Amino acid sequence: MNEAGSTQFALAERIDFAWKNFKDQQATIRASDLKAGYLVTFLIFFGASTIPLGKEVIPRLRWGRVAELTASAVYTSSYFVFAMGFIWALYLISQVLMPRITRHHKKPVTGRELLYYEHVQRYADSAAYYEAMTSATPEEMLRSITDQVFELSLICKRKVEYLRAFTQAFEVTLVAWFISTGIGFWIATWK
C-alpha cells in the first residue's frame, strides 16, 4: 500500500473510531434518560401516596405523652425530610431529562456543520445540505464527528452527574417515606 492509501486508511479508521464513540455516548445519554424516566415514576408514586396519608395523620398528631410526642415528632420530621427530598429530587431529575443545546461551538464553521441538528437546520434546504455533505473532505467529516463527540461528552457528563445526585436524594427521600408512612399508619389508628 502506498503512502496516500495508507493515509486514507488511517483516516477511515479514525472516522470509524470517532463514529463508534459518538454512538456509544448517544447510547449512554439515552440510558440516563431512560433510568431517569423510570425513577421519576417511583418518585411521583411516593409523593402521591404520602399526601392523602398526611391529610389523615396531621390532625391526629398529639404532643402530650412521651410516646405520642415522640411519634408525632418523628412523623413530622420524616414528612418534612421527605417533602424537601422530593422537591430536590424532582429538580435533579428534571436536569437529567432537560434537552441540552450546544456549548462547545455556537457558530458553525464551514466543513464542521454537518452533524449537529442546529447547524444542519441552517442550510437553506436539503439540497444545500446534500451539497455540503458531498463536497466535505474526509478530514472535515472527521472534524464534524469529533466536535459532536466532544459535545456529547459534555452532555453525558452533566446528565450522569445529575443522575448520581438524584440517586442520593432519592435514597434519602425513600427512607423518609418509609418512616413517615410506617409511623403515619400507626398515628392514623389513634382515636
N, C-alpha and C positions, 0 to 999 in steps of 0.2 A: 504494500500500500504506500502510495506517495505521500508527501508531507501535507498537501492540500486535502487529500482524502482522509488522512489521519486527523487533521484539524476538524474537518466536518464531522467525523465520527465522534470525536471528543465533545464537540458542541452538541451533537444529538444526544449523547449520554447525559450531558449537563441538563439539557431541556427535559429529558425523561426523568431525571432525578428531581429536578425542581417541580415538575408536574406531580410526581408521586407525593412530594412534600406538601404541595398545595392540596391535593385530595385528602391526605392524612389530617391536615389541620381543619379542613372543612368537616371531616367526619368527627373530629374532637369537638368542634363547635356545635354540631348537630346533637351529639351525645350529651353535651352540657345542657342544651335547651330541652332535650327530652327528659333528662333527670329533673330539671327544674320544674317542668310541667307535671311530672308525677308527684313531686314533693309538695308543690303548691296545692294540689288536690287534697293531700293529707292535712296540710296546714289549715285549709279552709274547713275541712271536716271538724277538726279540733275546735276551731273558733266557733263554728255554728253549733256545736254540741255544748259548748260552755255557756253561751248566753242564756238559753232557757233555764238551765240549772241555776245559774246565778240569780235570775229573777225570782226563783223559788227560795233560794237559800238566804239571800241578803236580808229579807225581812225577818228571818228566824235567828239571825245571829244574836248571841247573848254575851254579855260582858260581866256577869256576876260571879258564879262559882269558877274555881280554878280550871276544871275540865272544860267547861263551856268557853271560858275566856281563852284558854289555850287553843281549842278547836277553832274558835272564831278568828283568832289572830293568825293562825296558820292558814286557814282558808283565805282570809283577806290578803295576806302576804303572797300566797301562792297564786291567787287570782290576779293580783297586781303584776307579779313577775310574768305570769302567762300573758297578760294584756300587753305589757311592754315588749316581751319577746316576740309576740305575734306581730306587732307593728314593725319591729326591727326586721324580723324575718321576711315580712311582705316587702319591705323596702329592698332588702338584699336580693330577693328572688326577682323583683322587678328589674334590678340591674343586670341579672343574668339574661333575662328574656328580652331586654331592650335591644332593638336593632342598632347596629353600630354604623357609623359613617367613617370615611377615610380620615386618618390623621397624618399619615405618612407623607402623602403628596396631594395637595388640594388642587393644583392646576396640572392638567395633563401635559406631558412632554411628547412631542412627535415621536412616534415609534414605541411609546410606552403606555399608550392609552387603549390597549387592545383587549383588556380582560376585565377591568373594574367596571361595574354596571353604570356608574355615574359618568364615567368617561366615554363609554360606548354610546350612551344616550346623547352625547354632544355632537355626534355625527348628524348630518342633515337627514340622512335616510339609510336604509340597509345597503344600498348600492355604494354609498360613500364608505361605509364601514367595511364592506367587502373589498373595495379598492385598497383600503389601508391594510387589511389582512394580506391580500395577495402581493402587496409591494413591501411588506415588512421583511427585514432580513432575519435570519436565524438568531443573530445577536440581539436584535430588537425584541423578538419573541421571548428569548430567554430573559431579557431585562423586564419585560412586562410580567412574566410569570414570577420572577424573583421579587418584584415590587409587591405583587399580591401575596406572596408567601410571607413577606415581612409584615404587611398589613394584617394578614390573618393571624400571625403570631401575636400581634398586639391585642387583637380582639380575643383570641383564645386565652391569653394571659389574664385579661380582665374578667372574662366570664368564669374561668376556673377559680380565680381569687374570690370572687363574689359567691360562687357556689360553695367553696370551702367555708367562708364566713357564715353563709346561710346554714350549712350543716351544723355548725356550732350553736348558732342561735336556735335552730330547730330542736336540738337536743335539750337545751335549757327549757325551751317552751314546752316540749313534750313531758319533761319531768314535772314542771309546774302544773301542767294539765292533769297528769295522773294524781298528784297530791290534791289539787283543788277539787277534782271530780270525786275522788275517794272520800275526802272529808265532807265535800258538799252533799253527797248522798246520805252520809250519816247525819249531818245537820238537818237535812230535809225531813228526817224522821222525827225530829224534835217537835213537841207539841207546845 
